[in-house]
C-alpha cells in the first residue's frame, strides 16, 4: 500500500465520514451512502458506480440486527417525545453535527479495528429518557357531610354556608344561627344590667353595640375593608352619645347629630375620585351605617326601666328565633317568648303587665334586624357583627317610644 500525502484543503469526494484508518472493514459498515468509487492508495474496495442505484449487495460477515433484547412495554409506555422532553444536555448533543474528518495520526490507528464492530448496547437500546415522576392522585369529590372542598396547594378549603347555598341555588336568606344569637343575648343582658346601674355604666356596652353596628353594616353590603366609612359612622355614634349626655338625654341630640353626619358624609363623598356609581353606593352605605349607630344611642335617651325590659326581651327573642323550627313557627315562638319575658321583668319594675307590649314591640324590631342581617348570602363575619348588633340597634327606637308611652 502506498501512502498519499495528506491534503486537508481537499476533502474527499463521494464518501463522507471516511477517516482512512488502516484495517477499516468496509463490508461491516452499514450502507448509508450511494455507490462510490474507490480511491487509489487506500486498499478498500468500493461498490461499482455502474451498479443499480436501488440495490446494494454486501459480501461479508455482518452483525445480526434481528436478535435484539426485548423491550418491555413499561419502558416505552411513558416515554416523552425526544424533542420536547429530552434533557438539555442530550438535546444539545443531538443537534450538534459530528465532525466527519479526524486528523491522521499514528495514535488514532490503534482504534481502527473498533470501527468495524458496532456496540451491541447502542444498537439494542434506544434513547432512554429519565423515569417519569409518579402521577399525582386525582382530587376526590367533596363529601356532603364533611363540608370541605377539593384539595388545593394550601390544603382543603372550607366551604361556607353562603357558598354552598349559592352553588345549590337555594334562597339567599341565611339566618345567623345560635352562636350569634347567644352573643346578642349576652350583649342584651349587659345593656339591661348596666341600665339598672346608671347612665355611665350603660355607655360601655352601648359603645360596643355601636361599633359592631357600623362595621357589620359595611360588611353586609360587601364593602370591606371600609375603614373610613366605619370610622365615620362610629364617630357619629360617639358624637351622639356625647350630645345626649350634655343635653340631659334629650332625643333632639340624636336627630341633630344624625343631620350633621349626613351632611358630612355627603361632603366627603363628593371629594372622592371614584366612579359616580361607586360614590353613590358608598354614600348610601355610610349614611345608613352612621344612622343605625346613632339610633342605637336611643338606649341612652330611654328610661332605665324600659331599657331593662326591652333588652331582655330582645335577648330572649333572638335565642328563640335561632331554634331549629320552621320560619313561621319560630317567629311566633320568638314573639311569645319576648312578651313573656316582658311580663316577667315588667313585674319587677313599674311597667307591670304592660311590659308584655314593650317586650313584643322590641322583639318585632329585633326580628326585622335579624332578617336584614340574613339577607344576600351573608358570610360568617356578617353573622358575628351585623347578626349580633342589628337586632339590638333596631329595637332601640321601639324601646324609647314604648317606654315613654307606657311609663
C-alpha positions in Angstrom: 0.0 0.0 0.0 1.3 3.4 -1.0 0.6 6.3 1.3 -0.6 9.5 -0.3 0.4 12.9 1.2 -2.4 14.3 3.3 -4.1 17.4 1.9 -6.6 18.9 4.4 -7.8 21.5 1.9 -9.2 18.9 -0.5 -12.0 16.9 1.1 -12.7 13.5 -0.1 -15.4 13.4 -2.8 -18.2 11.0 -2.7 -17.7 9.5 0.7 -18.3 11.5 3.9 -17.1 10.2 7.3 -14.2 8.1 6.0 -11.2 8.5 8.1 -8.7 6.5 6.2 -7.6 4.3 9.1 -5.8 1.1 8.4 -7.7 -2.1 8.9 -11.1 -0.5 8.2 -13.6 -3.2 7.4 -15.8 -1.6 4.7 -18.0 -4.7 4.5 -19.1 -4.4 8.1 -20.1 -0.8 7.8 -23.9 -0.1 7.2 -25.0 1.1 3.8 -25.6 4.8 4.3 -24.2 6.2 1.1 -24.8 5.9 -2.6 -22.4 3.7 -4.7 -19.0 5.2 -4.7 -15.7 4.8 -6.5 -12.6 3.5 -4.7 -9.7 5.8 -4.2 -6.2 4.8 -5.0 -4.0 4.1 -2.1 -6.5 3.1 0.5 -6.8 -0.5 -0.4 -10.5 -0.7 0.4 -12.8 -1.8 -2.5 -15.8 0.4 -3.0 -19.1 -0.6 -4.8 -19.2 -0.3 -8.6 -20.7 3.0 -9.6 -22.5 1.3 -12.5 -24.4 -0.9 -10.2 -28.1 -0.5 -9.7 -28.7 2.6 -7.5 -31.6 1.0 -5.8 -29.9 -2.3 -4.7 -26.7 -2.9 -2.8 -25.1 -6.3 -2.2 -22.8 -7.0 0.7 -20.4 -9.9 0.8 -19.0 -10.4 4.2 -19.9 -11.0 7.8 -22.3 -8.6 9.3 -23.9 -8.4 12.7 -27.4 -9.8 13.4 -29.9 -6.9 13.6 -32.9 -9.0 14.5 -31.5 -10.5 17.6 -32.3 -7.7 20.0 -33.0 -7.8 23.7 -36.8 -7.4 24.2 -38.0 -4.0 25.3 -40.9 -4.2 27.8 -44.0 -2.1 27.5 -43.2 -0.4 30.8 -40.0 1.1 29.4 -41.7 2.7 26.4 -45.3 3.4 27.6 -44.5 6.7 29.2 -41.5 7.8 27.2 -42.0 11.5 26.3 -41.2 12.8 22.9 -37.5 13.2 22.3 -37.6 16.7 21.0 -40.0 18.0 23.7 -38.9 16.4 27.0 -35.3 15.3 26.5 -32.8 16.7 28.9 -31.0 19.8 27.8 -27.6 18.1 27.6 -28.8 15.3 25.4 -30.7 17.6 23.1 -27.7 19.8 22.5 -25.6 16.8 21.6 -28.2 15.5 19.2 -28.4 18.9 17.4 -24.6 19.4 17.0 -23.2 17.6 13.9 -20.3 15.3 14.5 -17.1 16.1 12.6 -16.6 13.8 9.6 -12.8 14.0 9.3 -10.3 13.5 12.0 -6.6 14.2 11.7 -4.4 11.3 10.6 -2.1 10.3 13.5 -0.4 7.1 14.4 -2.1 7.1 17.8 -5.6 7.1 16.2 -4.8 4.0 14.1 -4.9 1.7 17.1 -8.6 2.3 17.4 -9.3 1.4 13.7 -10.5 -2.2 14.4 -13.2 -0.9 16.7 -15.0 0.9 13.8 -15.9 -2.4 12.2 -17.7 -3.7 15.2 -20.8 -1.8 16.4 -21.5 -1.6 20.1 -24.3 -4.0 20.8 -25.8 -1.9 23.6 -26.0 1.1 21.4 -27.9 -0.8 18.8 -30.3 -2.6 21.1 -31.3 0.2 23.5 -32.9 3.4 22.2 -32.6 6.7 23.9 -33.6 6.4 27.5 -35.3 9.3 29.0 -35.5 10.0 32.7 -38.1 8.0 34.6 -41.4 9.9 34.7 -42.5 11.2 38.0 -45.4 9.3 39.6 -48.7 10.9 38.7 -50.4 12.9 41.5 -53.6 11.3 42.8 -56.8 12.8 41.3 -58.7 15.0 43.7 -61.6 13.4 45.3 -65.1 14.9 45.2 -66.1 16.7 48.4 -68.4 14.8 50.6 -71.8 16.4 51.6 -71.3 15.7 55.3 -67.7 16.9 55.7 -68.3 20.3 54.2 -64.8 20.6 52.6 -63.9 21.4 49.0 -61.4 19.8 46.8 -57.7 19.7 47.7 -55.6 22.7 46.9 -51.9 23.6 47.2 -52.5 25.2 50.6 -54.8 22.4 51.8 -58.5 21.8 51.9 -60.6 24.9 51.6 -63.6 25.3 53.9 -66.9 25.7 52.0 -69.0 28.3 53.8 -72.8 28.1 54.2 -73.2 31.0 51.8 -71.0 29.4 49.1 -72.9 26.1 49.4 -76.3 27.9 49.2 -75.2 29.9 46.2 -73.9 26.8 44.4 -77.0 24.9 45.1 -79.3 27.7 44.0 -81.0 28.0 47.4 -82.5 31.1 49.0 -80.1 33.9 49.7 -81.6 34.3 53.2 -79.3 32.5 55.7 -80.1 33.1 59.4 -77.2 33.8 61.7 -77.7 30.8 63.9 -77.4 30.1 67.6 -73.9 31.4 68.3 -74.6 35.0 67.1 -78.0 34.8 68.9 -76.1 33.8 72.1 -73.8 36.9 71.7 -76.9 39.1 71.1 -78.4 37.7 74.3 -75.2 38.3 76.2 -75.0 41.9 74.9 -78.7 42.5 75.8 -78.1 41.2 79.3 -75.2 43.6 79.7 -77.3 46.5 78.5 -80.1 45.6 80.9 -77.8 45.3 83.9 -75.8 48.4 83.0 -79.1 50.4 82.7 -80.0 49.4 86.2 -76.6 50.6 87.5 -76.6 54.0 85.9 -76.1 56.1 82.8 -72.4 56.0 82.6 -72.4 52.3 83.2 -74.7 51.9 80.2 -72.1 53.6 77.9 -69.7 50.6 78.0 -71.9 48.0 76.3 -73.6 50.8 74.2 -70.3 51.8 72.6 -69.6 48.1 71.8 -73.0 47.8 70.2 -72.5 50.9 68.1 -69.1 49.8 66.9 -70.4 46.4 65.8 -73.3 48.1 64.0 -71.1 50.4 61.9 -68.7 47.6 61.0 -71.4 45.0 60.3 -73.4 47.2 58.0 -70.4 47.8 55.7 -69.6 44.1 55.6 -73.2 43.2 55.0 -73.1 45.4 51.9 -69.9 43.8 50.6 -67.7 46.8 51.3 -64.7 45.6 53.2 -62.3 47.0 54.3 -64.1 50.3 54.6 -62.1 51.9 57.4 -63.1 55.5 56.5 -66.8 54.7 56.4 -66.7 52.6 59.6 -64.7 55.3 61.4 -67.1 58.0 60.2 -70.2 56.0 61.4 -68.6 55.2 64.8 -67.5 58.8 65.3 -71.1 59.9 64.6 -72.3 57.4 67.3 -69.8 58.8 69.8 -70.8 62.4 69.0 -74.5 61.4 69.5 -73.7 59.9 72.9 -71.8 63.0 74.0 -74.6 65.2 72.8 -77.1 63.1 74.8 -75.0 63.4 78.0 -74.6 67.2 77.5 -78.3 67.8 76.8 -79.5 65.6 79.7 -80.5 62.8 77.4 -82.7 64.9 75.1 -83.8 63.0 71.9 -83.1 66.2 69.9 -79.4 65.4 70.2 -79.8 62.2 68.2 -81.7 64.0 65.4 -79.2 66.9 65.3 -76.2 64.6 65.2 -77.8 62.5 62.5 -78.4 65.5 60.3 -74.8 66.8 60.7 -73.3 63.4 59.9 -75.4 63.0 56.8 -74.1 66.4 55.5 -70.5 65.4 56.5 -70.8 62.1 54.6 -72.1 63.9 51.5 -69.2 66.3 51.5 -66.6 63.5 51.9 -68.2 61.5 49.2 -68.1 64.4 46.7 -64.4 64.8 47.3 -63.8 61.2 46.2 -62.3 60.4 42.8 -64.2 57.1 42.4 -66.8 56.5 39.7 -70.2 58.1 40.1 -71.9 54.7 40.8 -69.3 53.8 43.4 -69.6 57.1 45.1 -73.4 56.9 45.3 -73.2 53.4 46.7 -70.6 54.4 49.3 -72.7 57.4 50.3 -75.7 55.3 50.9 -73.8 52.7 52.9 -72.0 55.4 55.0 -75.3 57.3 55.8 -77.1 54.1 56.7 -74.2 52.8 59.0 -74.0 56.2 60.7 -77.8 56.4 61.1 -78.0 52.9 62.7 -75.1 53.6 65.0 -76.6 56.9 66.1 -80.1 55.5 66.5 -78.6 52.8 68.8 -77.9 55.6 71.2 -81.6 55.7 71.9 -81.0 53.3 74.8 -79.2 56.2 76.4 -82.1 58.5 75.9 -84.8 56.0 77.0 -85.9 55.3 80.6 -83.6 52.9 82.5 -86.5 50.5 83.3 -87.6 50.5 79.7 -84.1 49.6 78.7 -84.0 46.8 81.2 -87.3 45.3 79.9 -86.6 45.8 76.2 -83.0 44.5 76.2 -84.0 41.3 78.0 -87.0 40.8 75.6 -84.6 41.2 72.6 -82.2 38.6 74.1 -85.0 36.1 74.6 -86.4 36.7 71.1 -83.0 36.2 69.4 -82.4 32.9 71.1 -86.0 31.7 70.3 -85.7 32.7 66.7 -82.5 30.6 66.3 -84.2 27.4 67.4 -84.4 24.7 64.7 -88.0 25.3 63.8 -89.9 26.3 60.6 -89.6 30.1 60.0 -93.3 31.0 60.7 -93.3 28.9 63.9 -90.0 30.3 65.1 -91.2 33.8 64.6 -94.4 33.2 66.6 -92.4 31.5 69.4 -89.9 34.4 69.5 -92.7 37.0 69.9 -94.5 35.0 72.6 -91.2 34.4 74.4 -90.4 38.1 74.3 -93.8 39.1 75.6 -93.5 36.6 78.4 -90.1 38.0 79.3 -91.5 41.5 79.2 -94.2 40.5 81.7 -91.7 38.7 83.9 -89.2 41.6 84.0 -92.0 44.3 84.0 -93.5 42.8 87.1 -90.2 43.8 88.9 -90.5 47.4 87.6 -93.2 50.0 87.3 -94.4 48.6 83.9 -96.2 45.5 85.3 -98.2 43.7 82.6 -97.6 46.4 80.1 -94.1 45.1 79.9 -95.5 42.4 77.6 -96.3 45.1 75.0 -92.9 46.7 75.4 -91.2 43.3 75.0 -93.3 42.3 72.0 -92.6 45.7 70.3 -88.9 45.4 70.9 -89.0 41.8 69.6 -90.6 42.8 66.4 -87.9 45.3 65.6 -85.2 42.8 66.6 -86.6 40.2 64.2 -86.5 42.8 61.4 -82.9 43.4 62.2 -82.2 39.6 62.1 -83.9 39.4 58.8 -81.7 42.2 57.4 -78.5 40.5 58.7 -79.5 37.2 57.0 -80.0 38.7 53.5 -77.9 38.1 50.3 -75.8 35.1 51.3 -74.1 36.6 54.3 -70.7 35.4 55.5 -69.7 34.3 59.0 -68.2 37.7 59.7 -71.5 39.3 58.9 -73.3 37.0 61.2 -71.0 37.8 64.1 -71.2 41.6 63.5 -74.4 42.6 61.9 -76.2 39.5 63.1 -75.3 40.3 66.7 -75.7 44.1 66.6 -78.7 44.8 64.3 -81.4 43.2 66.5 -80.5 45.4 69.4 -79.8 48.5 67.3 -83.2 48.2 65.5 -85.0 47.8 68.8 -83.6 51.0 70.3 -86.3 53.3 68.8 -89.1 51.0 70.0 -87.7 50.8 73.5 -87.6 54.6 73.6 -91.0 55.3 72.2 -92.9 52.5 74.0 -91.0 53.2 77.2 -92.2 56.9 77.1 -95.8 55.9 76.2 -96.2 53.1 78.7 -94.4 54.7 81.6 
